[in-house]
Amino acid sequence: MLKRVAVLALLFCALCLSTLAQNTVPLTGHYLFAWTGDADKKGNDFLAVIDADPASATYGKLVTTLATDQQTVRIHHTEYLMPASGMLFANDHDIGRTFIFDVNDPLHPKTVTSFTEMNGYMHPHSFVRLPNGHVLATFQHSHHGKVAGQMGISGGLVEIDDSGKVIRSVSNADPAFPDALLMPYGLVVLPDEDRLVSTNSSMHDDDLFSGVTYQIWRLSDLKLLKTAKFDIGANG
């Protein structure tokens, strides 16, 4: 069975649950959470939990799994760091669906909710925690843009809380760049500077290398301040 499993995205938490003092956590230990799916795309996406404590008798072994109701299409990103709340975002990109898992009790993880499109934006890609504990997500496409896969398409940024509720959202379309591929991809939050930097790139093979812009935002109100092209240089 394990040979059919594609471990496409791993989140190495080295999660020491004693550090989550603000949560009600019945267990201690270190765990590896693997967001995985069926390589043959016949089974469903699932979250695998592996014992990552070298002192444990079950070190390196699968201790439990949490299956979803989503048939595997293209499992993709989780959050890059384990959130203090223990609520983990993970998505299947091509189907455009994201799950929120409660992993405060690693041996008994739970699915809190899932979502697809939000406020007219779809296909979320990356997730970054804000200082207030919410998640800011890049959504690659907008219902208000052009046909998916064509130049000029844009998406947006959406702030989401741990229950899956939309807090605010904003389009990344820029009239000064009408022909640019503006599909939000990665992002970096700079709270001390009240700034946010996002990159634009495509998840479609046809225009994979057409995203050549980045955008600078004011974090406090998600106001787009600048769109610019990457200066790759003469040698690429």
N, C-alpha and C positions, 0 to 999 in steps of 0.2 A: 504493500500500500504506500509505504513511504517513497518508493521510487517514482510514484505518480504525482507526488506533491512538489509543486514549484515554490520554493521559498524565495519569492521575488523581492520581498522587502523585510529587513530585520531591524528591530529596534532593540539595541543592547542597553538595557536599563541599569544593570548591576544594581537592582532596586533594593536598597536597604530600607525596609518598611518602618524601621524605628525612626527614620528621619521625617516620616510623614506624621508628625505629632498632632497636626490639626485634624487628622482623620481618625475614624474609629477602625483600627486595623488589628485583627485578631492574630495575625501571624508575623513572624520575622523571617528574614532570609534574603537571598539574592536570586533574581529570576531574569531569564531572557524571554522577551515576548516577540514572537515571530508572526507577522501578518502574512498568511499563506493562502494558496489555492491549489486546485487540481490542474496539473499540467495538461491533461487531456480536455479540460474545460467541460467535464461532464458532472463533476461534483461541485460543491459550494465553497465559497470563501470561508476561512476560519482563522481564529486566533489560537496559536499554540503557545503553551507555557512550558519552559524548560528550566530545570533546576540549575542555577549558575553559581551555587555556593560550593567552593572546593572542599569545605569541611563537611558537606552533607553526604550521606550514604547514597543518595540518588543523584549526585552531581553529574550533569551532562545528560540526564534522562528527561524524556517528555513526562510531565506530571499531570497535565490536563489539557483539554482543548475546548474551545467554544465555537460551535458551528453557527453560521448565519444562514439566512434563507436566500442568499444571493448566489446564483450559479456563477462560477468563476468566468470572468471575461478578461480583465487585466488588472490584477491587484497592483497597487502602486504605493503611494506615500502613506506613512504614518507621521505623527509629529516626530521631530528629530531628537527631542529631549523628553524624558518622562515628566509630565506635568505634576506639580505639587498636589493638585486635586485628585490625582489618580484617575482622571477621566481622559481616555486616550482616543484621539481621532485617527481613523484609518480609512482609506478609500479604494474603491475599484474604479479606476479612472474612466475606462471606455464606456462603462454603463452609467457613469456619472453619479455614483452613489457612495456616500460616506457614512460610516458607522461611528458611534461614540460608545466606547466600552468603559465600564467601571472595573478597574483592575486593582482596587484597594485591597481586596482579598485575592491574591494571585491564584490560589487553588480553586476559587469559585468566581471567576470573572463573569460579568453580566453585560448584556447589550442594553444600553440605556435608550437609544433611539437611532434612527438613521434618517438621512435626508438626501435629496437629489438637487433640484434647482432651488434657488432662493432669490427672491426679489427680482426675478427676470434674468438671473445669471445661472449658468450651468457648467458642469464638468469642473468641479474644484480640483486643484492640483496640490498646492503646498499649504502647510499650516504652521503658524508661529504664534506663540503665546505673547500676549501683551502684559504690561505691568499690572493691569487690573484683573488678570486671570482669565480673560476671554481669549478666544482664538481668532486671529485674523487669517482669512483664507483667500488665496488667489483662485478666481473662477475664470477659466479660459474663454468662455463664450458668453455672448449676450443674445437674448431673443430679439434685441433691437438692432443687431448688427447685420452684416451681409451673410451670404451663404457660407456655412462652415467650410474651411479649407481654402477660401479665396483670400487674397490680399485685402487688407483694410478691415478685417474682422477685429473686434475688440471684446473685452470682457469686463471684469470688475473685481473689486475687493469687498469682502463681506466680513463683518465682525459678528461672531457667534458665541453664545455662552455655552456652558457645559450641558445644558438641557436641550440644545439644538435650536434655541430661539435666536432670531436675527436681532442684533442690536442696532446696526447701521450698515449701509452699503453705499458704494460709489462706483460709477463707471470710470474706466481708464481710457476711454476714447479721447483723442486730442485732435481738434480740427486743424491744427498746424501740421499734422502728420496723417493726411487722409488716405495715403496709399501704403502706409507702414503696417506691418503685421504686429498688432498690439494684443497678443494673447498673454495675460499675466501668468507668470511661471513661478520664479522664486522670489523671496523677499527677505529683507533684513530690517529689524526694528532698532532704532537708535533713540531710546526714550530720553536720554540726557540732552540730546540735540533737538528734541521734538520733531524728529524726521523718520521717514520710512523710505527705503529704496526697494523698488521692485524691478525685476527683469521681465522681458517679453520673449517667449519662445513657443514653438508649436509642439504638440504631441503627435502631429500627423506626419507621416513619412514624406509626403509630397512637398511640404514646406518646412521641413525640420530645421534647415539652416537659414531661414528667412527672418528670424527674429534677431534684429541687430540693434534694438533700442533698450534703454532703461528709463525708469521714471522716478522722480523724487517727489515725495509727498510731505505735507505737514501732518504729523501723527495725531495731534489733538483734534483736528476736525476733518481729517482725510481730504484735504485740499490738494489737488495736483499742482505742483509748483513748476515742474520742468519735465519735458520729454527730450531725450537726446540719444544720438547714435553712439555705439561703442566705437572708439578709435582703435581699430585692430592693428594699424601700423603697416609699413611697407612689406614686412616679412610675414604678415598674417598673424 
